Amino acid sequence: MNPSTTGARVLLDELVRLGLREVVLCPGSRSAPLAYAAHDLEVAGRIRLHVRVDERSAAFLALGLAKTSRRPAAVITTSGTAVANLHPAVLEAHHGAVPLLLLTADRPPELRGIGANQATDQIGVYGEHVRLALELETPADPSRQAPAWRTAAARAVAAATGALGGTGTAGPVHLDLPYRDPLAPSGGDLAPSGGLPDPLLGRPDGAAWVALPEPATWTATPVAGPAALLAHDPDTLVVIGELPTAQHRAAALAWATHHGAPVIAEPGPGGSPLVLPHGDRILAAAHWVGEHLPSRVVVVGRPTLGRAVPALTRTPGLRVEVVTPGEPGAAGWADATHTAAAVHPFAALGVQGEGKEVTPFARTWLAAGERVAAALAPDARADADLDGPVTARVVHDALPEDSALFLGSSSVARDIAHGTAHVRDDVEIVTSRGLAGIDGCVSTAVGLALSRPGPTLALLGDLTFLHDANGLLIGPDEPRPDLTIVVVDDDGGSIFSTLEYGVAELEGPMRRLFTTPTGTDIELLCAAHGVPATTVTDAAGLAQLVSRPSTGIRVIRVPVDPGARRAAGQASRDAVVAALAD
């Protein structure tokens, strides 16, 4: 067995011992040792292998596989530009605290900097956006090197999962893996067992070289650990933004319930009667908010939707306190307005003693929420016009029980908040709001669907869908998800019409420069990938399709008026102001 083959087998064997179960592989020559090792592990039933031809989509597929499972997923690439194509997913995993392992094959040191083909400096290519970056020694003497490879695997998994610091510190890890020729195993090395001789077999009985905490011990209790508990203030408003896991969100809601505080929350898993319907719309009613200001705003996680929360935190005299789910660094310090008076670790949300009654301040805000919900009650007619918020509401209401709903990062993430008063408890809302980009959303949704039982649906805008159309490119021998993708098709990025770009004097250049219509026939595009697609124009038809779980991938296109979003948004804001003025 040649050293490169041996090195790849030892590394992947140890990663599997540490809990790796999902591997995404991209084709390439320099990564051949890893490819053959991954194939052998799949034949042995130790991993599930996914092969993709586009490294960018592959990385987002791995991100989707790890996003809610919280177990690391790995993506394998060859050297050169393939490595750079992982970077968008690396950024999302960094800011979203998703455990992602990047296994990039590399030329050995003697082939770098001398004009060798497909050789570039891959060391440190992801900069500060990975939790750990290691270049492993080029395989040459496996008997000597194997313990270091296995230890490196443990360091990688610990850093990626946050096993020692908690899930808020999870994120991407880069292992750069140089290999020399020969890269392919010989005929006698192709046994599914891997054929590793002693002393390369690792610990007896399949034990990991370095024991790490089991995931259940550090995902179930995000508020564990020493910290001064956040004090009670009866006039507190809680804001819940982007958080790494459902457990973090549940802990934040539990703290608000214990203290009887009203909550403004971005769409996410789990609900509470203290969560205000259409919360950002309430904040936009500046006159009412000014008359009912909280004395303190507790911001948990990172707010990402709209400008209402930042505007609130800039209010003079208002005390702002931030609770971070990770280290208070680039990914954890959520104080974009520079107004925070204190930053707390997540353990500060622990609760002790008897819970508080819902405070008079909270009752005032909850009553306002009821009035706003009534003012924005959706049109329940079966023939109601389908705009963005109505489509989101119909999809949300029609989903089967125990579904996951993945939201694209542009208009639809806001549509679910504006179209639905309260998120269902039996629906898991999943977003990629780490950087809130439209990159890789189809692939992320595919990974999410493959990682969980039960129905999965993705709600995406047309540009988000087209931006990752390669996510539909799945070979005939690959695991295929049961996934419904609903595409809200307004032929461009109509969200820009709701911002300052939407004023009348900018309408001329705005269409070409910002909304960027494509005219793409989505049904024909899907047909090219062998994916069934249909167009629906009424609420009843959409609800009927969504209520039936998909077998394989299917796409439902919902055409909407691209010019209606700005006017509809203004109408809903006016309705909220009127409701709160009574």
N, C-alpha and C positions, 0 to 999 in steps of 0.2 A: 504494500500500500504506500503510495507516494505521500510526502509530508503535507501537501496542500489538502488532499482528500482527508487525511487523518485530522488535521487541524480543524476543518469544517465540521467533521463528525463529532469531535470532542466538544466543540463549542455548542452546537445545536443540541447534542445529548444533554448537556448540563442545563441549557435553557429550558428544555422540556421537563427535566427533573424539578425545576424551579417554578413550573406552572404554565409555561408557554404551550398554547394549544392551537393558535391560529397563526399561519405563516402565509404571507403574500409574496409571490416570487415574480420577478420580471426577467425576461430572457437576456442573456449576455454571455460572453465568453469568459471574462475574468472571474465571474461569479459561479462558474461551473462546479467547483468543489462544494459550494453551499447548495446549489440546485440539486445535485445528486444526493447529498446528505438529507435534504428536506424530503426528497422523493422517497428515500428509504424509510424515513420516519413515518411518512404517510402510509406506506405499504404495511408497516408494522402496527398501524393503528394508533400511533402516539400523537399525531397532529392532524389537523385538517389543512390541506394545501390549496391555495387559490393562485392561479397564474393569470397575470395581466400583462398586456403589451405596452401600456402607458404608465410610466413610473409615477406621474403626478396623480392619476386616478388610483393607482395601487396604494399609494401612501394614504390617501383619504379613505380607501376601503379598509385599510388596517386601523385607521383612526375610528371609523364607524364600528368595527369589530370590538374595539376596546372601550368605547365611549361610555356605555352603561354597564358592561360586564365588569369593568375595572380590572380585568386581567390583561397583562400586556399582550399586544399583538406585534408581530415582527414583519418588516418589509425588507426584502433582499434585492439589491441591484448590483449591476456591474459598475465599472469605474467610469469617470468622465462626466458628461452632461447628465447622465442618469442620476447622479448624486444630487445635482442642483435641482432637478425636478421634484425632489421630495420636500423642498424648503417651504412651500405654502402650507402643507400639512404639518410640518414641524412648528411653524408659527402658531397655527391653531391649537396644536397639542400643548405648546408652551403656555399660551394664555388661558387655555381651557383645562389645564392640569389632567391631560389624558395620557395614560401610560403607553408609550410607543417606542419600539425598538427599531433602530435603523442599522441594518447590517449591510454596509457598503463594501463591496470588493474593491481592491486597489492594486495598482502596480507595486512591486517591491521597491524599496528605496533606490536601488541602483538604476531603475528605469525612470526616475522622476527628474525633471529638469534637463533632459538631454534630447528632447524632441521625440520620445517614444509615443506611438499612437495611443490615443485615449488616455493619456497620462496628464493629470493636473494635480495641483496641491489640494488634496481633500481634507487635510488635517485642519480642524477648526473651522470648517466651511460653514457651520451653522452658528458660530459665534456663541453669544450668551443665551441662545434660544434652546439649548439643550441642558438637561440637568447634569449630564456627565458625558464627556467625550474621551474615548480611549483609542489609541492605535495599538493593536495587538502585535506582538512580535511575529515576523514572517516565519511560517512553519519551516523548520529545518531539522530539529531534534525533538520529535514529539514526546518522547519519554521524559525529557527534562522540562519541556514547555507545558505539558498538559495541566499540571496543577495551577499554573498562572492563568491559562485559558479558562479553567473552571472557576477560579476566583473572580476573574473579570466578568464572567456571566452572572455571578452573584451580585457583584457591584452594580452591574447594569440593571438587573431586575429590582434591586433595592432602590436605586435612584428613580427608575421609571415609575414604580408603583407607589413611592412614598412610604415604603414598608417601615421605615424607621422614624419618619417625620410626620406621617399622616397623609391622607389622600390629597389634601390641599397642596402638598409639595410634589405630587406626581407630575410626570411630564415626559418629553421625549429624551432618549439616550442614543448616542451615536457610537457605534463600534466600527472603526475603520480596519479592514481586514486585508492585508497584503498577501498575495499568493504568487508563487513562482510556478513556471511550467515544470512538470506536466500538471495540467489542471483537471483532467478527466481520470476517473479511477480505471484500473485495469479490469479485465473480465472477471478475475477472481475476487474483486472487491465489491461486487454489485449485490451481495446478499443483503436482504432486508434487515438482518440482525445488526448490520453496521460493521461486523467483523472486527471490533476494537480488541486488540490483545491486552492482556495484563502487562504493564501497570496503567493502561489508559482507560480502564473501565469505570473509574470513579468509585464512589462509596458503595459498599455492599447493599443489596436489596433495593436498588434504585434511589437511595437517599441522596439528597443534594450535598454537594461538596461543602457548602456553607448554609446552615439552616437560617431561614428568614421567618419573620412572623407570618402566620397564615392571614390571608386577606380578611377573613371574617373578624379577626381581632382588631383590625384597624379601620375598617369601613363602617362598622356598626355604631361606633361611639365617637363621632367627630368632636364632641365637646369634652372628651376625657382629657385630663392633664391639669397641671397646676395653673391657676389664673385667678385673679380677683374678679368676682362675678360682677356683671354689669348691674348697676344700682337701679332701683325702681324710680320712675318719674311718671306721675299720672298723666302728664300731657305729652307723652312720647308718641311719635309717629315712626313706624318701622318701614324701611324700604328694603326689599329683597331683590337683588340683581342677579347676575350670572354667578352660579356656584358650581363646584366640581361635581357633586353627586346629589342624588335624591336625599341621602341621609343628612347632608348639610342643610338642604332646604327644610326638611322635616324638623331639624333642631332649631332653625330660625323661627319657624312657625310655632313650635312648642314654647319658645321663649316669649313670643308675642302673646300667646294664649295665657301663659302663666301670669303675665303682667297686665292682661286686659287691654293691650294696645292695638290700635288699628294698623293695617298693613297695606302698603302698595307694593305689589309683586309683579315682576315680569312673568309671562306664562312659563309654567314649569310643573313638575310632578307634585301631586298632593295639594290639598286645598284646606281652607279654614274659613269659618263664618266671619272671621275678622279681616279677611282679604277684601278690600274695597273693589267693587266692580268698576271697570273702566277708570282705574286709579289715575292714570296720567291725564285723562280728560278732566278729572276733578282738579288736579293741580293747575291745569291751564286756565281755570276760572280764577284769575288772579285776584279779583275783588273779594270773592268769597273766602279764598284762602287767607288773604290779608286780614280778614276779620276773625278767622278761626285758626290762627297760627299755633303750631305746637311749640313747646318750650325746648324740645330736643328732637332731633331726627337721628335715628340709629340706622346707618346704612350697612347692610350685610351683603358682602360680595361686591360685585361691580355692576352698577346700572349701565345698560347699553341701549335702551330704547328711548328715543326722543330727547327733548331738551327741557322737559318740565321739571325733572328731578334736579338737574344742575341749577336751574333757575331758583328752585326752592332753597337749595343749600347756600345760595348767595344772599339770602335774606339777612339784612343787618340784625344782629342781636340773637340770631338763632344758633343754638349749640348743635354742632354736627359731630357725631362720633361714628367711627368706622370699625367694623368687625371684619377681619380678614381671614379667609379659610387657609391661607398658606403663609409662607414667610413674607414679612412686609417689604417685599422688593418689587421688581417690575411687574410681576403677575399678581401681587397681593395687596399693594397699597392703593386703595380705590378712593382717591381724593382729587379728582380732576379739576375741581374748582378751588383747591388750596384753602379750604375753609374748615377742615377737620380740626377739632380741638383735642381729640384723643383718638388713638388707634389701639384696638384690643385684639388679642388672639382669639381664635374661635372658641376656645374653652371658656371664655368669659360669658358665653350664652348658657352655661349650666344653670340649673334652677334648684332652689332649696326652699323648703317650707311650704306653707299653704299658698295656693294661687290667689291672685288679686281679682276682685270683681272688675267687670268691664267699667272703665272710668267714664265720668260725664263727658270728658273730651272725646273719648272713643265713641260714645253713643251719638254725639253730634256728627262726627265724620261718617259713622255707619248709616245714620239717617240720610246724610247727603248722598251716600252711595246708592241707597234705595231709590232716591229721587232721580239720580242720573240714570240708573238702570231702567227705570220706567220711561224716561224721556228717550232713551236710545233703544228701547225694545225693538228687536228686528221684525221686519215684515214676515209674518208666518205664512203668507199665501203660497201655495204650491207653484204659482206662476210668477212669483216675485222676481224682479230683475236681479241678475247675478252680477254684483260688483265684487271687489276684493273682500270686504268684511262679511257680506252675505255668503259668499262662497266658503269662507273660513267657518262661519257659524254652521252652515249646512253640513260641511265635512265633519266638524267636531261633534255635532249632535247625532249624526248617522253612523259613526264608527261603532263596530262591535265592541263588546266588553273586553277589557284587558288588551286593548290595542295600544300601540305606540304611534304617536303622531310626530313626525320629524318636520320641523319648520325651516324653510329657507331663511336667509339672513337679511332679506330686504323688506319689501312691503308686507309679505305674508306674516312675518313675525309680529308686526303691528296690527295686521288685520284680525288675528285671533284675539288680541286684547280688545280691539274696538268692536268686534262682531259678537263676542261671547262675554256675558256678564261674569260667569264663574266656570272655571275649567272643571270638567268631570273628574271625580276621584278615581274612576276606573279606567282612565286614559292617561298614559304616560307621555307627557310633552317633552320632546328632546330638541335641543337647538345646538347650533355651532356658533355661539356668540363670543368665543374667545377673542377673535378679531372681527367678528361679524362680517366676514367676507362671503362672496357668493361662490368662492372656489370649492370645487370638489363635493358639492352637496348631493349630487346623484350617487356618487361612490360612497359617501358617508352613509346615506340612507340604505344602500345595498348592504354595507357592513353591519348596520344596526339590525336590519331584518334577518341577516344570517346569524346574529349573535343571541337572538332571543326567541322564545316560543310565542305563539299568538300572532294576530294580524299586525302588520306594519304599513303605515301610509305616510307618504311624503307630500307636503304641500309646498310647491315651489312656484316662483314667478318664471316667466318664459326665458328671460336672460339668464337667470340662475340655472335653469334646466339646460339651456344651450351651452353655457359655459363649461359644463361637465358632461356633454353628450357622450364622451368616451366611457363614462360610467356604465353605459348600456352595452359596451363591447365586452361580452363574456363568452369565452370559448365553449364549444359543445361538451367538453369533458369536465367543466368546472362546476362547483356547487352553485346552485342558482337559488336566489331568495324568492319568497312569496311577498311581493311588494307592489302596492298600488301607488303610482305617482300622479297627483293631481297638479296640472300646470295651469296657473292663472295667466292667460295669454292676453296681454294688452299691447303686444308688439313693441316692447321696449321697456325702459325703466321709468315708469310713470311716477315713482316715488320722488323724482327730482322736481316734478311739478308742485309738490307740497312744500318745497323749501324755497329759499329766496330766489332760486333760478326761475321759479314759476311766475314771476311778475310779468305783466303784459309786455313791457318794453323789451323783454328778453325772449319772447316766444319764437322769434325768427330763428336765431342760432341754437336755441335750446334743443330742438328736436334732433338736429344732427349731432351736437356736441355732448348731450347728456342722456336724453331718452333713447337714442341710438336704435331706432327700429331696424329689424332685420328682414322682415317679410318671409321668414322661414316657414315652410310647411311642416309642422311638427309631426303630423301623421305620416308623411312620406319619410321623414328622418327616422322615425321609429320602425317603419317597415323595412328600411335598409338594415336594421339590426335584428329583424325578426321579432320585434316587440309589438304586440297588439296595442292599438291606440284607437280611441274614439273621441268624438267631440260632443259635448253636452251643453245645452243652452238654457235649461230650466232647472229649478231647485229640486223638483220631484225626481227628475231623471238622475240628477247628481246623487241625491240621497239614496236612491235605489242601488246604484252601482257601488257606492262607498260601503253600504251595509253588507255587501257580499264580499268576504275575504278573497283575495286574489290567489290564484295558483300560478306561480311564476311571476314575471314582471308584466305589468300592464300600465298604460298611460291614459289618463282621462284629461282631455284638453277642455278648458272652460274659457271661451273668448269673452272679454269684458271691454267696455268702452275705455280707451286710454285717456280720454279727456275728462272723465268724470271724477277722478280721484281728488283733485284739489277742491272742487266744488262740494263733494260729499264730505270731505274732512271739515271744511268750513261750516257746513250745515250742522254737523254733529257738535262742533264746538259751540255754535250759537245755541243749540238745543240745551247743552249743559249749562251755559250761562243763564239761560232763561229759567231752567229748572231750579237752579240754586238762588235765583233772585226772588222767588215767590216768598 
